[in-house]
């Protein structure tokens, strides 16, 4: 009897040992691949690097190279560059894609190559700018729309020429990820036209593709299935008052996080926050998309907003990356006056929070 019991005990011990060996393999097979989950393993720890429109201060310049070193020290591993096409007003169908002389192709190529030499991945994110320096909200890109089929065809043809030229630049320089459109709320409902344009982009560009939706307008877009990532410019209001607590901001984020997660699940695509930003003023989380820099300077509130974001999205495997809005190619340029109250985290408390989140302490 004791001998039989001993055999059973031995079999039971062997079974437990085998089970302990197999469980890690099962867990690994069901886990998110390395480099795709968690705060320190985002695929894209991104900074948006805005161009100063002066030759010698913008893309491809010496000041910009110095900024690359700074971004690396913070912990960023990907840099977003913004190119531009222009429209005289939102009702004209012509998209003017003649490149700004300060952003000539040679400067763009130099900027991309300089970043790649430091080991950065690059995202190229074209924008449309309307009406010169006039920041008229009625003339913003999200209000471009053409219900007339002929006008719509003309716009897509003109816009397509711009996007394809940018996609060719992205392919020639080995850009990691390309954005086919940014915050075109009025136009993004034309699914058939976007799918045709995306197909044309795939013919000339072999990297990853996304579109940058304006907030949860992302839920209305029906062409995510032909892209590689769901892109969201994530300027969500997180509070209704100035000087909120961290707990209040975290709670504010959880009003949106389930919808972001569900969008990822619906299309089986990871999400990228193609932009996220907060000004360093009191009340920045009430309407974070507003450019106005009115209000009392508050590095603390800006930093707290980033901390809340890191708390909520620290362990979300569906989030492939975050791009912080924004830095400038030359912080000592004409943009210097915007630094104290502006979006940039450069040299502020928020940058320390971001650095810790992305896994590199300054």
Residue, then its C-alpha position, 0 to 999 in steps of 0.5 A: x500500500x505504501x509502495x503504491x502511494x509512493x508511486x502516486x505521489x511521484x506521479x503527482x510531483x512529476x505532473x506538477x513539475x511539468x505543469x510549472x514548466x508549461x504555464x510560462x509557455x502558455x502565458x508567453x504565447x497569449x501575451x502582447x509581443x515585446x515592444x508593443x505593451x506597457x509604458x516602457x515598451x511603447x513602439x513609439x515614444x514620440x515628440x512632435x518637432x515643429x519647424x521654424x520657418x527660417x532657413x538655418x533655424x528649421x528642419x535640417x539646421x544646426x539648432x535642430x540637430x541640437x534639439x535631437x540630442x535633447x529629445x534623446x536624453x528625455x527618452x523619446x525614440x520617435x520624432x514626428x515632422x509636419x509638412x504643409x499644404x495650403x488652402x486660401x479658404x476652406x471652400x476652395x478645392x485647390x490644395x497648394x502643395x508647392x513646398x515652403x522654401x524653408x522646407x525644401x526637400x533638401x532640408x527635409x531629407x537632411x532632417x530625417x537623415x540626422x534623426x535616423x543617424x541618432x537612432x530615431x524612428x520618424x513619423x511624417x504627418x502632413x497638415x493643411x493650413x488655411x488662410x495664412x496667419x489668420x487663425x479663424x476657427x471658421x476656416x480651420x481644416x476640420x470644416x473643409x467639406x464639399x457636398x457637391x460631387x464634382x468639387x469633392x473630386x477636385x479636392x481629393x485630386x488636388x489633395x492626393x497629389x500633395x499626399x503622394x508627393x509626401x509619401x514618396x519622400x517618406x519612402x525615399x528616406x525610409x520614414x517609419x510611419x506616414x499619416x495620410x491626413x490630419x483632422x479632416x473631420x468634414x472630409x473623412x466621411x467619404x470612405x470610398x475616396x479615402x480608400x482609393x487614396x490610401x491604395x495609391x499611397x500603398x503603391x509608393x510607400x512601404x511603411x506603416x500608415x495611419x490617419x490622425x483623427x480629431x478626438x473621438x471623431x475617430x469612431x465615425x471613420x470607416x477606413x481604419x481597416x485599410x490602415x495599420x494604426x488608428x490615429x487620434x489627436x487626443x485633446x480631450x477635456x479632462x476637467x471643468x476647473x483650474x487646479x484639478x487633482x491628479x485623481x480628478x484628471x485620472x477620472x476625466x481620462x476614464x470617460x474616454x479610455x473605454x471608447x478608445x479601447x473599444x475602437x482598437x478591439x473593433x478593428x483589431x488595430x493598435x491606437x497611436x495618440x498622434x498628438x497629445x498636449x497641454x499648455x503650461x497654464x491654469x485650466x489647461x485641461x478644460x479645453x486642451x486644444x485651445x491655442x490661446x495662452x491666457x491664464x496664469x502660468x502653471x507648470x504644475x498643472x501641465x505636469x499633472x495632466x501628463x502624469x494622469x495620462x501616464x497613470x491611465x495608459x501605463x498598462x494598455x497593450x492596445x496603445x502603440x505610442x504617444x506623440x507629445x505636442x510640441x518642441x521647436x527646431x530652435x527654441x531660441x527663435x521667434x517662438x521663444x515668447x510662447x514657451x512660458x505658457x505654450x504647449x512645449x514641455x521643454x525644460x518644464x516639470x512636465x518634461x520630467x514626468x514624460x521622461x519618467x514615463x518613457x523610461x529615461x530620467x533626465 
